[in-house]
């Protein structure tokens, strides 16, 4: 039992003083600006701790990634409909610049499969409609504009927009893009000419099999290279599990497979081309050394207009792919990234890349995984990867001449295959949410049959529609209660020879507690009993805002009318309002039901209540007041999480009910002052159209001001408690025990049990005063049956 030092606590909240908040913000503004500027270059916060051990690990990881990125970037450039050197330009800038702004040590920036596919589709579309615009101009303009948009989003801290795109949508268009790229590489893998790889995927698929008899000797390079890549990875993983002490050397052997297959493929291609004027296989041919495309970007209005349709999807891929990968590896390696700073980093990287003639780059999943497993310690590893790219650009370009296109196709297929979400992902997603599975499937199917742009737009649009539908149609539960086991308190007294124990039974109000669950609960539904007569309870599982307030109000009103009977004076047909839906047959069928006394609303899941939601609650009470023929109390449970909701309810008058009593003239005409007088609440809390001084709202507005004064006159209660000092080790700790807090306003509660007890207390008071006399006999019989049910449940347990 609570000790004698326990105290009653009455809760109230102070209003926010916005003037003081503004003054505090202005005082701290210089500090905020300083922190904002420093945060733009995170490298300044850790570079002074850089040491030799970090350098060694970064060097190993950087060189490892560099060996992988060189063949991949040339293959991705071909997907983007650009010469292979543009892939190297893109890789170099991304690897070197990112480290200045990075908050992730693992992520590797450079050309990626999905972005290359999008750029390739944009290049094809623009060059067909505008022959005077070159592919290189499209790529540079795309990099500059998408980078500028991304950097703006990061600088103004709009990274929250990324959260509106769900994971299944990202996985969907990445899976669709991986399938598209894989099928698009088949013709190169088999050496088949004359197939437009920028067509829709299903057309490429059909044309590939249609032209399969035209397969060339390239297929030997392609299939053998693909078999080697997968075989090497499988064997290295197998022996790493079998011999764990050799796991790291085997990992580096596995990573070298891309470089090995390119070297041996190039060597064989060189040997078979000795003494021949034309190559029997398709090869890469000339790759200019160095940076041949460096210049200030010349972006014309015509070019911007031509690529405008692809810019939104480009920005989405740029940001989403990067942030998703950075967050994933941050969770794996136990550090936190700053999404806004990452967006700034990727934006600046692409702006700078446009001066090198590069196309858009973002985070690469495969290379990031390699970098993380290589033991990278800081983002500086990207500089060492960039040095490998520089070496390739200036020293190895003559050797690139004989690289077979089939080998590059095998490298690309091997890299993008890991982006496909497999059956296990689909199975888990179906178990979690069928709606999200639909988003995933739509993204994959639309990307397969059209382009990446449409796949992104379709999945994003469907995700937003589902989100809005969930907000506009929240789950709403009518609650019942399950009696919990009655308990006794064991009191132990020490003294003399032994301890004496006594069971102290608590009174009914203290010992009986209830669990409040939906009436249709799948497990506890058979144990749920109804609340006391005239009392109904609801739980709303969403914020009450303008999209859903009308729906919530309609559902609550309909349920209350179905489970209670109409009260007040029976009106004739001539007296009834034109919109009164009273039906004598329905009223007769509900004659045995109790009249509505109180509605309890559990707001534990309601995080926001806007003006439309507040108006909906007012409408519910006004409607139920007229239906019941008297004032229906509204009790609110679990408002402690959000004082702003409590303040809104107080403004509407729900803290001191009845909110507004009608004027004297209304009372004189209302059934000779009968006890079933209907309280006259405000029709609108925040009227959209101002109330007319000559209209019926004017008197109610005056009464509303009186209600506000009544609320202001409600005196605050303050907590006065005594504390006991208890020794805890070497420190003295204040021990304060309190009972369940009560709110300053009697219609706000911290527990559902307290709300039910308060509602029944006012019900009993009204019955003593002469109200609800017709329910008294039914109430006693209902209480008797409820007691019998409780006893049966306890005997059963």
Buried (B, 14 or more C-beta within 10 A) or exposed (E): EEEEEBBEBEBBBEEEEEEEEEEEEEEEEEEEEEEEEEBBEBBEEEEEEBEEEBBEBBBBBBBBBBBBBBBBBBBBBBBBBBBBBBBBBBBBBBBBBBBBBBBBBBBBBBBBBBBBBBBBBBBBBBBEEBEEBBBBBBBBBBBBBBBBBBBEBBBEEEBEEBEEBBEBBBBBBBBBBBBBBBBBBBBBBBBBEEBEBBBBBEBBBEBBEEBEEEBBBBBBBBBBBBEBBBEBBEEBBEBBEEEEEEBEEBBBBBBBBBBBBBBBBBEBBBEBBEEEEEBEBBBBEEBEBEBBBEEEBEBEEEBEEBBEEBBBBBBBBBBBBBBBBBBBBBEEEEEEBBBBBBBBBBBBBBBBBBBBBBBBBBBBBBBBBBBBBBBBBBBBBBBBBBBBBBEBBEEEBEBBBBBBBBBBBBBBBBBBBEBBBEEEBBEEBEEEBEBBBBBBBBBBBBBBBBBBBBBBBBBBEBBBEBEEEBBBBBEBBBBBBBBEEEEEEEEEEEEEEEEEEEEEEEEEEEBBBBBBBBBEBEEBEEBBBBBBBBBBBBBBEBBBBBBBBBBBBBBBBEBBBEBBBBBBEEEEEEEEEEEEEEEEEEEEEBEEBBBBBBBBBBBBBBBEBBBBBBBBBBBBBBBBBBBBBBBBBBBBBBBBEBBEBBBBBBBBBBBBBBBBBBEEEBBEEBEEEEEBBBBBBBBBBEEEEEBEEEEEBEBBBEBBEEBBEBBEEBEEBEEEEEEEEEEEEEEEEEEEEEEEBBBBBBBBBBBBBBBBEBBBEBBEEBBEEEBBEEBEEBBEEBEEEBEEBBEEBEEEE
